[in-house]
């Protein structure tokens, strides 16, 4: 068993705990993200509204992936594993 395997095995309980907490407190975390986004937008006088909203949306998406990891049986990877596609023929 290599170093990476040891790390993964050691982090598995922590990932489960984070998933459980995200499921239990997802609403409050989302509200906190919205509150922080609003405050940041006010402090920057709206100059970065688009970037703030994009970041907030990505954070909420990550929270959803973490919270639903256990229920759908996935491991929460952002990108699916690569699949091989047949070579295209140029004619």
C-alpha positions as CSV (number, residue, x, y, z in Angstrom):
1,X,0.0,0.0,0.0
2,X,1.5,3.3,-1.1
3,X,1.5,6.7,0.6
4,X,-1.4,7.9,-1.4
5,X,-3.5,4.9,-0.5
6,X,-2.7,5.4,3.2
7,X,-3.7,9.1,2.9
8,X,-7.0,8.2,1.3
9,X,-7.8,5.5,3.9
10,X,-7.0,8.0,6.7
11,X,-9.2,10.8,5.2
12,X,-12.2,8.6,4.5
13,X,-13.8,9.1,8.0
14,X,-13.2,12.9,7.7
15,X,-14.9,12.9,4.3
16,X,-17.9,11.1,5.7
17,X,-18.1,13.6,8.7
18,X,-18.0,16.6,6.3
19,X,-20.7,15.0,4.2
20,X,-22.9,14.5,7.2
21,X,-22.4,18.0,8.5
22,X,-23.1,19.4,5.0
23,X,-26.4,17.4,4.9
24,X,-27.4,18.6,8.3
25,X,-26.4,22.2,8.1
26,X,-26.6,22.9,4.3
27,X,-29.3,25.6,4.7
28,X,-27.4,27.5,7.3
29,X,-24.2,27.3,5.3
30,X,-26.0,28.6,2.2
31,X,-27.4,31.5,4.1
32,X,-24.0,32.3,5.4
33,X,-22.6,32.3,1.9
34,X,-25.4,34.7,0.8
35,X,-24.7,37.0,3.7
36,X,-21.0,37.0,3.0
37,X,-21.6,37.7,-0.7
38,X,-24.0,40.6,0.1
39,X,-21.5,42.1,2.5
40,X,-18.6,41.8,0.0
41,X,-20.8,43.4,-2.7
42,X,-21.7,46.3,-0.4
43,X,-18.0,46.8,0.6
44,X,-16.9,46.9,-3.0
45,X,-19.9,49.1,-4.0
46,X,-21.0,46.6,-6.6
47,X,-17.9,46.7,-8.7
48,X,-17.4,42.9,-8.5
49,X,-21.0,41.8,-8.3
50,X,-20.7,39.3,-11.1
51,X,-17.6,37.7,-9.7
52,X,-19.1,37.5,-6.2
53,X,-22.2,35.9,-7.5
54,X,-20.2,33.4,-9.6
55,X,-18.1,32.5,-6.6
56,X,-21.1,32.1,-4.4
57,X,-22.8,29.9,-7.0
58,X,-19.7,27.7,-7.3
59,X,-19.5,27.4,-3.5
60,X,-23.1,26.4,-3.2
61,X,-22.6,23.8,-6.0
62,X,-19.7,22.3,-4.1
63,X,-21.7,22.2,-0.9
64,X,-24.5,20.4,-2.8
65,X,-22.0,17.8,-4.2
66,X,-20.5,17.2,-0.8
67,X,-23.9,16.9,0.9
68,X,-25.4,14.5,-1.6
69,X,-22.2,12.3,-1.9
70,X,-23.5,9.7,0.5
71,X,-27.1,9.5,-0.9
72,X,-26.2,9.0,-4.5
73,X,-23.2,6.7,-4.0
74,X,-20.7,8.9,-5.9
75,X,-17.4,10.0,-4.5
76,X,-18.0,13.7,-5.2
77,X,-15.5,14.1,-8.1
78,X,-16.0,17.3,-10.0
79,X,-15.1,15.7,-13.4
80,X,-16.2,12.3,-14.6
81,X,-13.5,9.9,-15.4
82,X,-12.3,10.1,-19.0
83,X,-13.8,7.8,-21.6
84,X,-12.3,6.7,-24.8
85,X,-14.1,7.8,-27.9
86,X,-13.7,6.3,-31.3
87,X,-11.4,8.2,-33.6
88,X,-13.1,10.5,-36.1
89,X,-12.5,9.9,-39.7
90,X,-11.8,13.0,-41.8
91,X,-13.1,12.5,-45.4
